[in-house]
Every structure is written in C-alpha cells, then in structure tokens.
Amino acid sequence: MLAYRRYSLDYVDEEADARAVRRGIWAGQFVKPWEWRRGKRIVANDNAVGQCRIKGNISRSGERIYHAPGGQYYDRTKIDLSKGERWFCSEAEAIAAGWRRSKR
C-alpha cells in the first residue's frame, strides 16, 4: 500500500507497516504510480536484480508460479517484466509476495 500524501495522510501508518515487513508491493521492486505517470521505469536487462535467480512466471490462467534453478521448466521459462513477471532473490521472497513453487 502507498499513501498518496499529496491528497491525504489517511494511510501513512498502513504504508509504514507494510514496508517494515516487506508485504505486498514492498516485497520487491516497483515504481510509485505518480512516478510511473511521469515516465519513470525500472531499467531491466535479462535479470534486473543481478544475482537473483528465481524466476516469477505468470501462467496462462493467471497463476503466479516461481521456478528455482534446477527445476524442470527453469531453463525454458522466460521473464516478461511488462506482464508482471519478475525475478526473486530467495524462495522466501517469492512466497511472501504471493507466488507458489512450481510443481516440477
């Protein structure tokens, strides 16, 4: 959650709580909506976070699945940041963000 302080301070405490425990959007990288509208983007290459090797993939049905190195589909899984897919640095980070481990 983000408190849009320009208009209200109603959600400042909730934002601070989420940020402290890295919950929701605070579990990974993001651009604040008001910055996105001004053109700010996360610059991404093949792996935007360097050594983070866990692939967060979104299935055709919309399910959020992460693939760890050595998994059956890891090598052929491609990450498309524009679709909301992403990289994780640990399985705990992926789980905290609401993704599940691949069954294979």
Phi and psi restraints in degrees (range 20) as a CNS / XPLOR table:
assign (resid 1 and name C) (resid 2 and name N)
       (resid 2 and name CA) (resid 2 and name C) 1.0 -121.3 20.0 2
assign (resid 2 and name N) (resid 2 and name CA)
       (resid 2 and name C) (resid 3 and name N) 1.0 133.6 20.0 2
assign (resid 2 and name C) (resid 3 and name N)
       (resid 3 and name CA) (resid 3 and name C) 1.0 -89.3 20.0 2
assign (resid 3 and name N) (resid 3 and name CA)
       (resid 3 and name C) (resid 4 and name N) 1.0 122.0 20.0 2
assign (resid 3 and name C) (resid 4 and name N)
       (resid 4 and name CA) (resid 4 and name C) 1.0 -89.8 20.0 2
assign (resid 4 and name N) (resid 4 and name CA)
       (resid 4 and name C) (resid 5 and name N) 1.0 85.3 20.0 2
assign (resid 4 and name C) (resid 5 and name N)
       (resid 5 and name CA) (resid 5 and name C) 1.0 -61.1 20.0 2
assign (resid 5 and name N) (resid 5 and name CA)
       (resid 5 and name C) (resid 6 and name N) 1.0 -18.5 20.0 2
assign (resid 5 and name C) (resid 6 and name N)
       (resid 6 and name CA) (resid 6 and name C) 1.0 -61.6 20.0 2
assign (resid 6 and name N) (resid 6 and name CA)
       (resid 6 and name C) (resid 7 and name N) 1.0 -31.1 20.0 2
assign (resid 6 and name C) (resid 7 and name N)
       (resid 7 and name CA) (resid 7 and name C) 1.0 -112.1 20.0 2
assign (resid 7 and name N) (resid 7 and name CA)
       (resid 7 and name C) (resid 8 and name N) 1.0 -25.3 20.0 2
assign (resid 7 and name C) (resid 8 and name N)
       (resid 8 and name CA) (resid 8 and name C) 1.0 -163.3 20.0 2
assign (resid 8 and name N) (resid 8 and name CA)
       (resid 8 and name C) (resid 9 and name N) 1.0 151.1 20.0 2
assign (resid 8 and name C) (resid 9 and name N)
       (resid 9 and name CA) (resid 9 and name C) 1.0 -107.5 20.0 2
assign (resid 9 and name N) (resid 9 and name CA)
       (resid 9 and name C) (resid 10 and name N) 1.0 12.9 20.0 2
assign (resid 9 and name C) (resid 10 and name N)
       (resid 10 and name CA) (resid 10 and name C) 1.0 -59.1 20.0 2
assign (resid 10 and name N) (resid 10 and name CA)
       (resid 10 and name C) (resid 11 and name N) 1.0 -33.1 20.0 2
assign (resid 10 and name C) (resid 11 and name N)
       (resid 11 and name CA) (resid 11 and name C) 1.0 -110.8 20.0 2
assign (resid 11 and name N) (resid 11 and name CA)
       (resid 11 and name C) (resid 12 and name N) 1.0 15.7 20.0 2
assign (resid 11 and name C) (resid 12 and name N)
       (resid 12 and name CA) (resid 12 and name C) 1.0 -60.7 20.0 2
assign (resid 12 and name N) (resid 12 and name CA)
       (resid 12 and name C) (resid 13 and name N) 1.0 -44.5 20.0 2
assign (resid 12 and name C) (resid 13 and name N)
       (resid 13 and name CA) (resid 13 and name C) 1.0 -65.4 20.0 2
assign (resid 13 and name N) (resid 13 and name CA)
       (resid 13 and name C) (resid 14 and name N) 1.0 -42.0 20.0 2
assign (resid 13 and name C) (resid 14 and name N)
       (resid 14 and name CA) (resid 14 and name C) 1.0 -63.4 20.0 2
assign (resid 14 and name N) (resid 14 and name CA)
       (resid 14 and name C) (resid 15 and name N) 1.0 -41.1 20.0 2
assign (resid 14 and name C) (resid 15 and name N)
       (resid 15 and name CA) (resid 15 and name C) 1.0 -60.8 20.0 2
assign (resid 15 and name N) (resid 15 and name CA)
       (resid 15 and name C) (resid 16 and name N) 1.0 -45.7 20.0 2
assign (resid 15 and name C) (resid 16 and name N)
       (resid 16 and name CA) (resid 16 and name C) 1.0 -61.6 20.0 2
assign (resid 16 and name N) (resid 16 and name CA)
       (resid 16 and name C) (resid 17 and name N) 1.0 -40.9 20.0 2
assign (resid 16 and name C) (resid 17 and name N)
       (resid 17 and name CA) (resid 17 and name C) 1.0 -63.3 20.0 2
assign (resid 17 and name N) (resid 17 and name CA)
       (resid 17 and name C) (resid 18 and name N) 1.0 -47.2 20.0 2
assign (resid 17 and name C) (resid 18 and name N)
       (resid 18 and name CA) (resid 18 and name C) 1.0 -63.1 20.0 2
assign (resid 18 and name N) (resid 18 and name CA)
       (resid 18 and name C) (resid 19 and name N) 1.0 -42.1 20.0 2
assign (resid 18 and name C) (resid 19 and name N)
       (resid 19 and name CA) (resid 19 and name C) 1.0 -63.3 20.0 2
assign (resid 19 and name N) (resid 19 and name CA)
       (resid 19 and name C) (resid 20 and name N) 1.0 -41.1 20.0 2
assign (resid 19 and name C) (resid 20 and name N)
       (resid 20 and name CA) (resid 20 and name C) 1.0 -62.1 20.0 2
assign (resid 20 and name N) (resid 20 and name CA)
       (resid 20 and name C) (resid 21 and name N) 1.0 -35.9 20.0 2
assign (resid 20 and name C) (resid 21 and name N)
       (resid 21 and name CA) (resid 21 and name C) 1.0 -104.4 20.0 2
assign (resid 21 and name N) (resid 21 and name CA)
       (resid 21 and name C) (resid 22 and name N) 1.0 9.5 20.0 2
assign (resid 21 and name C) (resid 22 and name N)
       (resid 22 and name CA) (resid 22 and name C) 1.0 53.6 20.0 2
assign (resid 22 and name N) (resid 22 and name CA)
       (resid 22 and name C) (resid 23 and name N) 1.0 51.3 20.0 2
assign (resid 22 and name C) (resid 23 and name N)
       (resid 23 and name CA) (resid 23 and name C) 1.0 -101.7 20.0 2
assign (resid 23 and name N) (resid 23 and name CA)
       (resid 23 and name C) (resid 24 and name N) 1.0 148.3 20.0 2
assign (resid 23 and name C) (resid 24 and name N)
       (resid 24 and name CA) (resid 24 and name C) 1.0 64.1 20.0 2
assign (resid 24 and name N) (resid 24 and name CA)
       (resid 24 and name C) (resid 25 and name N) 1.0 -133.2 20.0 2
assign (resid 24 and name C) (resid 25 and name N)
       (resid 25 and name CA) (resid 25 and name C) 1.0 -63.2 20.0 2
assign (resid 25 and name N) (resid 25 and name CA)
       (resid 25 and name C) (resid 26 and name N) 1.0 -21.1 20.0 2
assign (resid 25 and name C) (resid 26 and name N)
       (resid 26 and name CA) (resid 26 and name C) 1.0 -75.8 20.0 2
assign (resid 26 and name N) (resid 26 and name CA)
       (resid 26 and name C) (resid 27 and name N) 1.0 -5.2 20.0 2
assign (resid 26 and name C) (resid 27 and name N)
       (resid 27 and name CA) (resid 27 and name C) 1.0 -76.1 20.0 2
assign (resid 27 and name N) (resid 27 and name CA)
       (resid 27 and name C) (resid 28 and name N) 1.0 -13.5 20.0 2
assign (resid 27 and name C) (resid 28 and name N)
       (resid 28 and name CA) (resid 28 and name C) 1.0 -151.8 20.0 2
assign (resid 28 and name N) (resid 28 and name CA)
       (resid 28 and name C) (resid 29 and name N) 1.0 -160.6 20.0 2
assign (resid 28 and name C) (resid 29 and name N)
       (resid 29 and name CA) (resid 29 and name C) 1.0 -84.7 20.0 2
assign (resid 29 and name N) (resid 29 and name CA)
       (resid 29 and name C) (resid 30 and name N) 1.0 146.4 20.0 2
assign (resid 29 and name C) (resid 30 and name N)
       (resid 30 and name CA) (resid 30 and name C) 1.0 -161.1 20.0 2
assign (resid 30 and name N) (resid 30 and name CA)
       (resid 30 and name C) (resid 31 and name N) 1.0 165.8 20.0 2
assign (resid 30 and name C) (resid 31 and name N)
       (resid 31 and name CA) (resid 31 and name C) 1.0 -113.0 20.0 2
assign (resid 31 and name N) (resid 31 and name CA)
       (resid 31 and name C) (resid 32 and name N) 1.0 131.2 20.0 2
assign (resid 31 and name C) (resid 32 and name N)
       (resid 32 and name CA) (resid 32 and name C) 1.0 -60.4 20.0 2
assign (resid 32 and name N) (resid 32 and name CA)
       (resid 32 and name C) (resid 33 and name N) 1.0 140.4 20.0 2
assign (resid 32 and name C) (resid 33 and name N)
       (resid 33 and name CA) (resid 33 and name C) 1.0 -52.2 20.0 2
assign (resid 33 and name N) (resid 33 and name CA)
       (resid 33 and name C) (resid 34 and name N) 1.0 -42.4 20.0 2
assign (resid 33 and name C) (resid 34 and name N)
       (resid 34 and name CA) (resid 34 and name C) 1.0 -68.8 20.0 2
assign (resid 34 and name N) (resid 34 and name CA)
       (resid 34 and name C) (resid 35 and name N) 1.0 -27.0 20.0 2
assign (resid 34 and name C) (resid 35 and name N)
       (resid 35 and name CA) (resid 35 and name C) 1.0 -78.1 20.0 2
assign (resid 35 and name N) (resid 35 and name CA)
       (resid 35 and name C) (resid 36 and name N) 1.0 -36.7 20.0 2
assign (resid 35 and name C) (resid 36 and name N)
       (resid 36 and name CA) (resid 36 and name C) 1.0 -59.3 20.0 2
assign (resid 36 and name N) (resid 36 and name CA)
       (resid 36 and name C) (resid 37 and name N) 1.0 -44.0 20.0 2
assign (resid 36 and name C) (resid 37 and name N)
       (resid 37 and name CA) (resid 37 and name C) 1.0 -64.3 20.0 2
assign (resid 37 and name N) (resid 37 and name CA)
       (resid 37 and name C) (resid 38 and name N) 1.0 -24.1 20.0 2
assign (resid 37 and name C) (resid 38 and name N)
       (resid 38 and name CA) (resid 38 and name C) 1.0 -88.7 20.0 2
assign (resid 38 and name N) (resid 38 and name CA)
       (resid 38 and name C) (resid 39 and name N) 1.0 2.8 20.0 2
assign (resid 38 and name C) (resid 39 and name N)
       (resid 39 and name CA) (resid 39 and name C) 1.0 101.1 20.0 2
assign (resid 39 and name N) (resid 39 and name CA)
       (resid 39 and name C) (resid 40 and name N) 1.0 1.9 20.0 2
assign (resid 39 and name C) (resid 40 and name N)
       (resid 40 and name CA) (resid 40 and name C) 1.0 -73.4 20.0 2
assign (resid 40 and name N) (resid 40 and name CA)
       (resid 40 and name C) (resid 41 and name N) 1.0 135.5 20.0 2
assign (resid 40 and name C) (resid 41 and name N)
       (resid 41 and name CA) (resid 41 and name C) 1.0 -136.3 20.0 2
assign (resid 41 and name N) (resid 41 and name CA)
       (resid 41 and name C) (resid 42 and name N) 1.0 157.0 20.0 2
assign (resid 41 and name C) (resid 42 and name N)
       (resid 42 and name CA) (resid 42 and name C) 1.0 -79.8 20.0 2
assign (resid 42 and name N) (resid 42 and name CA)
       (resid 42 and name C) (resid 43 and name N) 1.0 122.0 20.0 2
assign (resid 42 and name C) (resid 43 and name N)
       (resid 43 and name CA) (resid 43 and name C) 1.0 -76.0 20.0 2
assign (resid 43 and name N) (resid 43 and name CA)
       (resid 43 and name C) (resid 44 and name N) 1.0 122.4 20.0 2
assign (resid 43 and name C) (resid 44 and name N)
       (resid 44 and name CA) (resid 44 and name C) 1.0 -124.4 20.0 2
assign (resid 44 and name N) (resid 44 and name CA)
       (resid 44 and name C) (resid 45 and name N) 1.0 137.4 20.0 2
assign (resid 44 and name C) (resid 45 and name N)
       (resid 45 and name CA) (resid 45 and name C) 1.0 -109.5 20.0 2
assign (resid 45 and name N) (resid 45 and name CA)
       (resid 45 and name C) (resid 46 and name N) 1.0 -154.8 20.0 2
assign (resid 45 and name C) (resid 46 and name N)
       (resid 46 and name CA) (resid 46 and name C) 1.0 -58.9 20.0 2
assign (resid 46 and name N) (resid 46 and name CA)
       (resid 46 and name C) (resid 47 and name N) 1.0 -35.0 20.0 2
assign (resid 46 and name C) (resid 47 and name N)
       (resid 47 and name CA) (resid 47 and name C) 1.0 -137.4 20.0 2
assign (resid 47 and name N) (resid 47 and name CA)
       (resid 47 and name C) (resid 48 and name N) 1.0 98.0 20.0 2
assign (resid 47 and name C) (resid 48 and name N)
       (resid 48 and name CA) (resid 48 and name C) 1.0 -61.5 20.0 2
assign (resid 48 and name N) (resid 48 and name CA)
       (resid 48 and name C) (resid 49 and name N) 1.0 -23.0 20.0 2
assign (resid 48 and name C) (resid 49 and name N)
       (resid 49 and name CA) (resid 49 and name C) 1.0 -112.6 20.0 2
assign (resid 49 and name N) (resid 49 and name CA)
       (resid 49 and name C) (resid 50 and name N) 1.0 24.9 20.0 2
assign (resid 49 and name C) (resid 50 and name N)
       (resid 50 and name CA) (resid 50 and name C) 1.0 71.7 20.0 2
assign (resid 50 and name N) (resid 50 and name CA)
       (resid 50 and name C) (resid 51 and name N) 1.0 -99.1 20.0 2
assign (resid 50 and name C) (resid 51 and name N)
       (resid 51 and name CA) (resid 51 and name C) 1.0 -86.7 20.0 2
assign (resid 51 and name N) (resid 51 and name CA)
       (resid 51 and name C) (resid 52 and name N) 1.0 0.5 20.0 2
assign (resid 51 and name C) (resid 52 and name N)
       (resid 52 and name CA) (resid 52 and name C) 1.0 -75.1 20.0 2
assign (resid 52 and name N) (resid 52 and name CA)
       (resid 52 and name C) (resid 53 and name N) 1.0 120.2 20.0 2
assign (resid 52 and name C) (resid 53 and name N)
       (resid 53 and name CA) (resid 53 and name C) 1.0 -115.5 20.0 2
assign (resid 53 and name N) (resid 53 and name CA)
       (resid 53 and name C) (resid 54 and name N) 1.0 1.8 20.0 2
assign (resid 53 and name C) (resid 54 and name N)
       (resid 54 and name CA) (resid 54 and name C) 1.0 -89.8 20.0 2
assign (resid 54 and name N) (resid 54 and name CA)
       (resid 54 and name C) (resid 55 and name N) 1.0 126.9 20.0 2
assign (resid 54 and name C) (resid 55 and name N)
       (resid 55 and name CA) (resid 55 and name C) 1.0 -96.7 20.0 2
assign (resid 55 and name N) (resid 55 and name CA)
       (resid 55 and name C) (resid 56 and name N) 1.0 122.3 20.0 2
assign (resid 55 and name C) (resid 56 and name N)
       (resid 56 and name CA) (resid 56 and name C) 1.0 -96.9 20.0 2
assign (resid 56 and name N) (resid 56 and name CA)
       (resid 56 and name C) (resid 57 and name N) 1.0 109.5 20.0 2
assign (resid 56 and name C) (resid 57 and name N)
       (resid 57 and name CA) (resid 57 and name C) 1.0 -113.7 20.0 2
assign (resid 57 and name N) (resid 57 and name CA)
       (resid 57 and name C) (resid 58 and name N) 1.0 144.6 20.0 2
assign (resid 57 and name C) (resid 58 and name N)
       (resid 58 and name CA) (resid 58 and name C) 1.0 -107.7 20.0 2
assign (resid 58 and name N) (resid 58 and name CA)
       (resid 58 and name C) (resid 59 and name N) 1.0 122.2 20.0 2
assign (resid 58 and name C) (resid 59 and name N)
       (resid 59 and name CA) (resid 59 and name C) 1.0 -71.2 20.0 2
assign (resid 59 and name N) (resid 59 and name CA)
       (resid 59 and name C) (resid 60 and name N) 1.0 170.4 20.0 2
assign (resid 59 and name C) (resid 60 and name N)
       (resid 60 and name CA) (resid 60 and name C) 1.0 -59.0 20.0 2
assign (resid 60 and name N) (resid 60 and name CA)
       (resid 60 and name C) (resid 61 and name N) 1.0 -31.8 20.0 2
assign (resid 60 and name C) (resid 61 and name N)
       (resid 61 and name CA) (resid 61 and name C) 1.0 -84.8 20.0 2
assign (resid 61 and name N) (resid 61 and name CA)
       (resid 61 and name C) (resid 62 and name N) 1.0 -0.5 20.0 2
assign (resid 61 and name C) (resid 62 and name N)
       (resid 62 and name CA) (resid 62 and name C) 1.0 94.4 20.0 2
assign (resid 62 and name N) (resid 62 and name CA)
       (resid 62 and name C) (resid 63 and name N) 1.0 3.3 20.0 2
assign (resid 62 and name C) (resid 63 and name N)
       (resid 63 and name CA) (resid 63 and name C) 1.0 -75.5 20.0 2
assign (resid 63 and name N) (resid 63 and name CA)
       (resid 63 and name C) (resid 64 and name N) 1.0 137.2 20.0 2
assign (resid 63 and name C) (resid 64 and name N)
       (resid 64 and name CA) (resid 64 and name C) 1.0 -93.8 20.0 2
assign (resid 64 and name N) (resid 64 and name CA)
       (resid 64 and name C) (resid 65 and name N) 1.0 113.5 20.0 2
assign (resid 64 and name C) (resid 65 and name N)
       (resid 65 and name CA) (resid 65 and name C) 1.0 -125.2 20.0 2
assign (resid 65 and name N) (resid 65 and name CA)
       (resid 65 and name C) (resid 66 and name N) 1.0 136.9 20.0 2
assign (resid 65 and name C) (resid 66 and name N)
       (resid 66 and name CA) (resid 66 and name C) 1.0 -109.1 20.0 2
assign (resid 66 and name N) (resid 66 and name CA)
       (resid 66 and name C) (resid 67 and name N) 1.0 147.5 20.0 2
assign (resid 66 and name C) (resid 67 and name N)
       (resid 67 and name CA) (resid 67 and name C) 1.0 -120.3 20.0 2
assign (resid 67 and name N) (resid 67 and name CA)
       (resid 67 and name C) (resid 68 and name N) 1.0 122.5 20.0 2
assign (resid 67 and name C) (resid 68 and name N)
       (resid 68 and name CA) (resid 68 and name C) 1.0 -93.0 20.0 2
assign (resid 68 and name N) (resid 68 and name CA)
       (resid 68 and name C) (resid 69 and name N) 1.0 151.9 20.0 2
assign (resid 68 and name C) (resid 69 and name N)
       (resid 69 and name CA) (resid 69 and name C) 1.0 -52.3 20.0 2
assign (resid 69 and name N) (resid 69 and name CA)
       (resid 69 and name C) (resid 70 and name N) 1.0 137.1 20.0 2
assign (resid 69 and name C) (resid 70 and name N)
       (resid 70 and name CA) (resid 70 and name C) 1.0 95.5 20.0 2
assign (resid 70 and name N) (resid 70 and name CA)
       (resid 70 and name C) (resid 71 and name N) 1.0 -11.7 20.0 2
assign (resid 70 and name C) (resid 71 and name N)
       (resid 71 and name CA) (resid 71 and name C) 1.0 -72.5 20.0 2
assign (resid 71 and name N) (resid 71 and name CA)
       (resid 71 and name C) (resid 72 and name N) 1.0 157.1 20.0 2
assign (resid 71 and name C) (resid 72 and name N)
       (resid 72 and name CA) (resid 72 and name C) 1.0 -55.6 20.0 2
assign (resid 72 and name N) (resid 72 and name CA)
       (resid 72 and name C) (resid 73 and name N) 1.0 -39.2 20.0 2
assign (resid 72 and name C) (resid 73 and name N)
       (resid 73 and name CA) (resid 73 and name C) 1.0 -103.7 20.0 2
assign (resid 73 and name N) (resid 73 and name CA)
       (resid 73 and name C) (resid 74 and name N) 1.0 5.3 20.0 2
assign (resid 73 and name C) (resid 74 and name N)
       (resid 74 and name CA) (resid 74 and name C) 1.0 -56.6 20.0 2
assign (resid 74 and name N) (resid 74 and name CA)
       (resid 74 and name C) (resid 75 and name N) 1.0 -52.1 20.0 2
assign (resid 74 and name C) (resid 75 and name N)
       (resid 75 and name CA) (resid 75 and name C) 1.0 -63.7 20.0 2
assign (resid 75 and name N) (resid 75 and name CA)
       (resid 75 and name C) (resid 76 and name N) 1.0 -33.2 20.0 2
assign (resid 75 and name C) (resid 76 and name N)
       (resid 76 and name CA) (resid 76 and name C) 1.0 -93.7 20.0 2
assign (resid 76 and name N) (resid 76 and name CA)
       (resid 76 and name C) (resid 77 and name N) 1.0 -2.4 20.0 2
assign (resid 76 and name C) (resid 77 and name N)
       (resid 77 and name CA) (resid 77 and name C) 1.0 -79.4 20.0 2
assign (resid 77 and name N) (resid 77 and name CA)
       (resid 77 and name C) (resid 78 and name N) 1.0 123.6 20.0 2
assign (resid 77 and name C) (resid 78 and name N)
       (resid 78 and name CA) (resid 78 and name C) 1.0 -108.1 20.0 2
assign (resid 78 and name N) (resid 78 and name CA)
       (resid 78 and name C) (resid 79 and name N) 1.0 144.3 20.0 2
assign (resid 78 and name C) (resid 79 and name N)
       (resid 79 and name CA) (resid 79 and name C) 1.0 -102.3 20.0 2
assign (resid 79 and name N) (resid 79 and name CA)
       (resid 79 and name C) (resid 80 and name N) 1.0 126.1 20.0 2
assign (resid 79 and name C) (resid 80 and name N)
       (resid 80 and name CA) (resid 80 and name C) 1.0 -115.1 20.0 2
assign (resid 80 and name N) (resid 80 and name CA)
       (resid 80 and name C) (resid 81 and name N) 1.0 99.9 20.0 2
assign (resid 80 and name C) (resid 81 and name N)
       (resid 81 and name CA) (resid 81 and name C) 1.0 -60.0 20.0 2
assign (resid 81 and name N) (resid 81 and name CA)
       (resid 81 and name C) (resid 82 and name N) 1.0 -30.5 20.0 2
assign (resid 81 and name C) (resid 82 and name N)
       (resid 82 and name CA) (resid 82 and name C) 1.0 -68.2 20.0 2
assign (resid 82 and name N) (resid 82 and name CA)
       (resid 82 and name C) (resid 83 and name N) 1.0 -17.8 20.0 2
assign (resid 82 and name C) (resid 83 and name N)
       (resid 83 and name CA) (resid 83 and name C) 1.0 -97.4 20.0 2
assign (resid 83 and name N) (resid 83 and name CA)
       (resid 83 and name C) (resid 84 and name N) 1.0 4.5 20.0 2
assign (resid 83 and name C) (resid 84 and name N)
       (resid 84 and name CA) (resid 84 and name C) 1.0 92.8 20.0 2
assign (resid 84 and name N) (resid 84 and name CA)
       (resid 84 and name C) (resid 85 and name N) 1.0 1.1 20.0 2
assign (resid 84 and name C) (resid 85 and name N)
       (resid 85 and name CA) (resid 85 and name C) 1.0 -75.0 20.0 2
assign (resid 85 and name N) (resid 85 and name CA)
       (resid 85 and name C) (resid 86 and name N) 1.0 158.5 20.0 2
assign (resid 85 and name C) (resid 86 and name N)
       (resid 86 and name CA) (resid 86 and name C) 1.0 -160.0 20.0 2
assign (resid 86 and name N) (resid 86 and name CA)
       (resid 86 and name C) (resid 87 and name N) 1.0 173.8 20.0 2
assign (resid 86 and name C) (resid 87 and name N)
       (resid 87 and name CA) (resid 87 and name C) 1.0 -103.2 20.0 2
assign (resid 87 and name N) (resid 87 and name CA)
       (resid 87 and name C) (resid 88 and name N) 1.0 148.0 20.0 2
assign (resid 87 and name C) (resid 88 and name N)
       (resid 88 and name CA) (resid 88 and name C) 1.0 -124.4 20.0 2
assign (resid 88 and name N) (resid 88 and name CA)
       (resid 88 and name C) (resid 89 and name N) 1.0 152.4 20.0 2
assign (resid 88 and name C) (resid 89 and name N)
       (resid 89 and name CA) (resid 89 and name C) 1.0 -94.6 20.0 2
assign (resid 89 and name N) (resid 89 and name CA)
       (resid 89 and name C) (resid 90 and name N) 1.0 -14.5 20.0 2
assign (resid 89 and name C) (resid 90 and name N)
       (resid 90 and name CA) (resid 90 and name C) 1.0 -155.0 20.0 2
assign (resid 90 and name N) (resid 90 and name CA)
       (resid 90 and name C) (resid 91 and name N) 1.0 159.3 20.0 2
assign (resid 90 and name C) (resid 91 and name N)
       (resid 91 and name CA) (resid 91 and name C) 1.0 -65.5 20.0 2
assign (resid 91 and name N) (resid 91 and name CA)
       (resid 91 and name C) (resid 92 and name N) 1.0 -35.9 20.0 2
assign (resid 91 and name C) (resid 92 and name N)
       (resid 92 and name CA) (resid 92 and name C) 1.0 -60.2 20.0 2
assign (resid 92 and name N) (resid 92 and name CA)
       (resid 92 and name C) (resid 93 and name N) 1.0 -39.2 20.0 2
assign (resid 92 and name C) (resid 93 and name N)
       (resid 93 and name CA) (resid 93 and name C) 1.0 -64.2 20.0 2
assign (resid 93 and name N) (resid 93 and name CA)
       (resid 93 and name C) (resid 94 and name N) 1.0 -43.0 20.0 2
assign (resid 93 and name C) (resid 94 and name N)
       (resid 94 and name CA) (resid 94 and name C) 1.0 -63.7 20.0 2
assign (resid 94 and name N) (resid 94 and name CA)
       (resid 94 and name C) (resid 95 and name N) 1.0 -45.2 20.0 2
assign (resid 94 and name C) (resid 95 and name N)
       (resid 95 and name CA) (resid 95 and name C) 1.0 -64.1 20.0 2
assign (resid 95 and name N) (resid 95 and name CA)
       (resid 95 and name C) (resid 96 and name N) 1.0 -43.0 20.0 2
assign (resid 95 and name C) (resid 96 and name N)
       (resid 96 and name CA) (resid 96 and name C) 1.0 -62.4 20.0 2
assign (resid 96 and name N) (resid 96 and name CA)
       (resid 96 and name C) (resid 97 and name N) 1.0 -29.5 20.0 2
assign (resid 96 and name C) (resid 97 and name N)
       (resid 97 and name CA) (resid 97 and name C) 1.0 -84.5 20.0 2
assign (resid 97 and name N) (resid 97 and name CA)
       (resid 97 and name C) (resid 98 and name N) 1.0 -0.9 20.0 2
assign (resid 97 and name C) (resid 98 and name N)
       (resid 98 and name CA) (resid 98 and name C) 1.0 95.3 20.0 2
assign (resid 98 and name N) (resid 98 and name CA)
       (resid 98 and name C) (resid 99 and name N) 1.0 17.4 20.0 2
assign (resid 98 and name C) (resid 99 and name N)
       (resid 99 and name CA) (resid 99 and name C) 1.0 -99.8 20.0 2
assign (resid 99 and name N) (resid 99 and name CA)
       (resid 99 and name C) (resid 100 and name N) 1.0 152.5 20.0 2
assign (resid 99 and name C) (resid 100 and name N)
       (resid 100 and name CA) (resid 100 and name C) 1.0 -112.4 20.0 2
assign (resid 100 and name N) (resid 100 and name CA)
       (resid 100 and name C) (resid 101 and name N) 1.0 155.1 20.0 2
assign (resid 100 and name C) (resid 101 and name N)
       (resid 101 and name CA) (resid 101 and name C) 1.0 -71.0 20.0 2
assign (resid 101 and name N) (resid 101 and name CA)
       (resid 101 and name C) (resid 102 and name N) 1.0 144.5 20.0 2
assign (resid 101 and name C) (resid 102 and name N)
       (resid 102 and name CA) (resid 102 and name C) 1.0 -60.9 20.0 2
assign (resid 102 and name N) (resid 102 and name CA)
       (resid 102 and name C) (resid 103 and name N) 1.0 142.5 20.0 2
assign (resid 102 and name C) (resid 103 and name N)
       (resid 103 and name CA) (resid 103 and name C) 1.0 -77.3 20.0 2
assign (resid 103 and name N) (resid 103 and name CA)
       (resid 103 and name C) (resid 104 and name N) 1.0 -10.5 20.0 2
